[in-house]
Amino acid sequence: MDANDRAAVRHKLIEQRLALPGRLALAAELQEVLSVWLLRRRELTIGAYWPIKGEFDPLPTLYRWGENHPERRIGLPVVDKASGTLRFHVWFPGCPMEEDAFHIPKPKGTEEFRPQLMLVPCLGFGPCGLRLGYGGGFMDKTLAQMQPRPVAVGIGYAHGFLPLLKPSALDVPLDAMLTEEGVVWDRQG
């Protein structure tokens, strides 16, 4: 699949996701899948994302995960323009926020940290850990450069499964994939 094909697939998947019948019910199911999956995890820091374009919102589930556990931290990405990677800053409900260059809210003035686990939004996903994102490469570059590498967990709706998706040169495989239908795969589980 070349860049033009990927752009067309991205556009189609965004339209389909926005038009998913019962998307709120699907989101509730995916929140349950994520909550149960997190029960057996030992990581104390999670890098997440601010949902855009109909993406699943993991923040309510993560807030509950961190509630009454002061050692647990949740972060949202801040783009490092020089490297094209993401840094994660602590997020909590009501923390000061500002828009980044892409008009996506990010924490303002909170502590930076390295997540042990990253929730990675997926427009689409394929076999063996493949993910289709928006094409900016921020998540893949970040995962490739972080040492130690965090556990990378794809989050998306099942409609985005692309059985014929092939990796591009910069793709970093996911360690697990969660949809509203459950755990699609988990290399560690």
C-alpha positions, 0 to 999 in steps of 0.5 A: 500500500503506497502513501496515496492508498494509505491516505485514502484508507485513512480518510475512509476509516475516519468517515466510518468511525465517525458514522459508527452506529452506537459509537457511544455503546462501543466506547463503553465496551472498549472502556470495559476491555481496557479496564480489565486489561489494566488490572493485571498490568504492573506499570505505574506510568501510562502515556495516552492521547487526547481523542480526536476525530471520533477516537476512543477516549481512554481518559475516563478509564485511566482516571479510574485506574489512577484514582486513589493510587498516587504512585500512578501517573497518566500523561498526554503527549507534547510534540517535540518539534526538533525531533518529531517525537512526543514527550509526555506530561502529567495529565489529570482532570482539570489540569491546565491545558493549551492547544498544540500546533495541531489544535490538540489540547496538551497539558500546560506546565505539568511534569514531564515523564517517560511512560512505561506503557503507551496507549496508541490510537489506531485508525486501522490495524492489521495482523502481527502488531501493525497499526495505521495512524494519521501518517505523521510518524510521531508515535512510531518515532517516539517508540523507536527512540524511547529507551527502555521502550514502553509497552505499546498498546493499540486502541481502536474500534474493530471496524478498523481491522485491515487484514491486508495491511503491510508495514511501512519502513518506519512502523514500530509493531504494537505489543497488544491491540484492544478493541470493543470486542476484546484483546485482539492480540497480546504478545505479553499475555 
